Amino acid sequence: FFFLMIRRPPRSTLDRSSAASDVYKRQYQRRVHGIIYKKGEEMPKKIATENINAKLGIVMRSGKALLGHSQTLKAIRKGAVKMVIVSSNCPNLRKSMLEYYCMLSKTQIYHYMGTNTDLGAACGRYHRVACVSILDAGDSDILTAISGQTLN
């Protein structure tokens, strides 16, 4: 019954219709660190994941950081956060809420390329961490190293 409700445009208009062309245009776009790159555009050099992990480890030892979604939101509301790091498999609703709060408070946000398990391991924890908020970087230069790579 439901397959009758899905209507596909005729084959002759696949390349000419606006809806179909939008779909084909989106196929050639690539999203890296929240920035959309079209086909043929050069992407900036990525920061090595090991480098980010090392800098995050220094932050956890010498600076102040909060782990978790709810603590991060509370700290953003207070205005104490300098940077938020979000894992790649953080739920979309939480990720969009964090991005919205960071945009309002003009806080940097970094989309970590690894999963929440990898982010937890980078923080020196043995559990999954969806997001990390950095209050004080300590001896690490993570804020200056990542600032050129993100949108916010």
N, C-alpha and C positions, 0 to 999 in steps of 0.2 A: 504494500500500500504506500509506504513512504518513498519508494523509488520512483513512483509516478509523480511525486511532488517536485523532484529535482529536475530542473529544466536546463539543458545545455544549449548554448547558441548553435546555430547551424554551422557546419564545417566550413562553408564558404566565407563566414564572417569572423573566424577565429583570429585572423591577423589584423582585421580592420576595425573590429568593435572596440570601444573604449574600455569596457570592463575587462575584456580578454587581454588587451594590450597592457593594462595596468598589472595584471597577473604576470605576464611575461616580463615586464620591466622589473618587477620585484624579485624575479628569480636571479637576476644578475647583480643584486645588491648584497653586500656582505657587512655584517655588524661586528665590530671589534671594539671592546671597551665602551659601548654605548654610542659609537660614532658609525654612521652608515657610509660605506664606501661603494661607489658604483663600479662597474666593470671598467678596467683600464686605469683607474685611479690608484696611486701608490699609497700604501699604508705606512705609517711611521714605524720605526724599529720598535719592536716590543721589548719591554723590560723582561729579563729572564726570570722565570718562576723561582729559581733557586735564589736569585738576588732578592726578590720580594720576601721569600720565606726567611732569609737571613735577617733582613731589616725588621721583619715582624717579630722575630725572636728577640732581637735587641730591644724592641719596644716593650715586649712582655717582661723582660728582665729589668730594664732600667727606667721605663716610663710607666704611664698609667693607661690602662685599656679596660674596656668593658666588653664582655661576651654576651651575645644573645640579642634577640629582637626587642624584647620589652625594655630591657635596660638601655639599649641604644636609643629607642624612641624617647624615653624619659630624659636622657642626657641631651638629646637634640632639642627637646622642648625647653630645657634649662639654658641652652646655648653654650654648653661646656665642651662640645665635641669639635675637634679640628678635622677629622677625617673618618669616613665610614668605609669599611671593606665588606663587600657582600659576595657570598659564594655563588657559583654558577647555577647550582640547583636549588637555590632559595626559592620558595613558592612565589609565583608571580604577583599575587596580591600583596604579600609582605614587601617584595622588592619594589613594587610601584609606590607603596606607602613610604618606604624609606627614601626613595628618590624624590618624592613630593616634599617630605619634611626637609631633606637636604637642600632642595631648591629654594624653599622658603627661608631657611636659615643661612643660605649661602655657604654651605659646608661641602667640602670635597667628598666625592664618592668614587670608589674604585671597584670595578667588577672583577673579582678574583677569577682567574681562569680555571682553577680546580674546584672540586666538589666540597661539600661541607666537611667531609672527613679529612680532606687534605688541608683545609683551613684550620681545623682543630689541631691537626698534627703540627702545622706551622706555628701555632700558638703555644705548643708544648703541652697540649691537653690530649687525653685519650678518649674524648667523646666528640660528637659532631658539633660544629659551630656554624650557624647560618650567617651571622654577621659579627663584625668586630668594630667597635667605635674607639678611636684613639683620642684620649683626653690630653695626654702629654707624651711627646715622642721620646723624651729622655735623651740618650746618646745617639739615637738613630736619626738618619737624614731621610726617612721615608716620606715625609711631607713634601720636601723639595724634589725628591726623585720621581714621585708619581704625579706631581702637579701638572706637568706638561703632557701627560698621557691621557687625562680624563676630561670630560666635558665640564663638570661642576667644580 
